[in-house]
Structure formats: structure tokens, C-alpha cells
Amino acid sequence: MGIKNFFKNAFGDMKESAKEQHKVDKANLAAVKAESKAQWEEAKAMGDPKRRRAVMQADRDARIADAQKRQADARERIDAVKEKKS
């Protein structure tokens, strides 16, 4: 293989790589734009007091459910340790 073919193949590979990277960059840019739009819409919706209260209540409910699950898991671990001691 001559030096000419080596460089021809190398530059061809770089060209293909650049094309594929461009596709990745375009997809990432589209994802960022969509996320930004979603964030804007969420912020705009939070301006409505009723909507804001509903979202905040749903968040609090989720946190309470998580805390209750953690308590139940802790009780199970305590019971398991007590059974092993007996």
C-alpha cells in the first residue's frame, strides 16, 4: 500500500467520522431544545396558582409515600435481626 492510498483512506475515514459526529450533535441539539421547551412550559404552568398547588401536593404525596416505604423496609430489617437473635 502506497502512501497515497494510506492518506486517501485516512482522510476518507475522518470524513465519515465527521459526518456521523454531526448526526450525533444534531440529535443532541434537538434533545436540548425539546428539554428547554418542556422546562419553559412547566415554568409557565407554575404561574397558575391552582396548577402550582396541585403539582406541589403531588410532590408532597410522593415524598410521604417514599418515607412510608422506607419505614416499612426498616421495620422488616429490624424484625429480621430480632428473629436471628432468638
N, C-alpha and C positions, 0 to 999 in steps of 0.2 A: 504494500500500500504506500502510495506516494504521499508526500507532504501536502500536495494539493488536495487529494481526497480526504486526508485527515482533517484539514481545516474546513473543507466543504461539509463533512459530516458533523463536525463540532458546531459550526455556525447554524446548520440545519437543526440540530438538537436544541440549541439555545433559542432558536426562533419558535419551535414547537413549545418549549417550556414557557416562553414569554406569553404565547397565546393562551396556554392553559392557566397560567397565573392571572392573566387578565380576566378570564372567566370566573376564577375564584374571587378576585377583587370586586367584580361586578355583582356577584351573588352576595358578598358581604356588605357592600354598599346598599343593596336593596333591602337586606335584613335590617341594617341600622336605620334606614329610612322608615321602614314599617314599625320598628320598635319605637322610634321617635314619635311617629304619628299616634301610636297607641298610647304612649305616655301623655301626649298632649290631650287626647280625648279624655283620658282618665282624669287629668288635672282639671279640664273644663267641666267635666261632670261633677267633680267635687265642689264646684261653686254653688250647686243646688243644695240647699240645706237638708232637704228630705233625703236626697240621694247620699249625701255625706253621712248623715246619721245611720242610714241603712248599712252602708259599707263599714262604718266603724263598729256597728253592732255585730255584723257578721265576723269581723276580725276578732272582737272580744269573745264571741261564741266559740270560734276556732281555738283560741288560746285556752279557754276554760276546758274544752274537750281534751286538748292535749295535756293539760295539767292533770285532769282526772285519769287519763290513761297512764300517765307516769306514776300517779299514786297507786293505781291498781297493780302496775308492774312491780313497784316497790313492795307492796303487801305480799305479792306472790313470792318474791325473793326472800322476804322475812320469814314467811311460813315455811319455805323450803329449808332455810337454815335451821329453824326450830325443830323441824321433823328429823333432820340429820342428828341433832343433839340428843334427841330422845332415844 
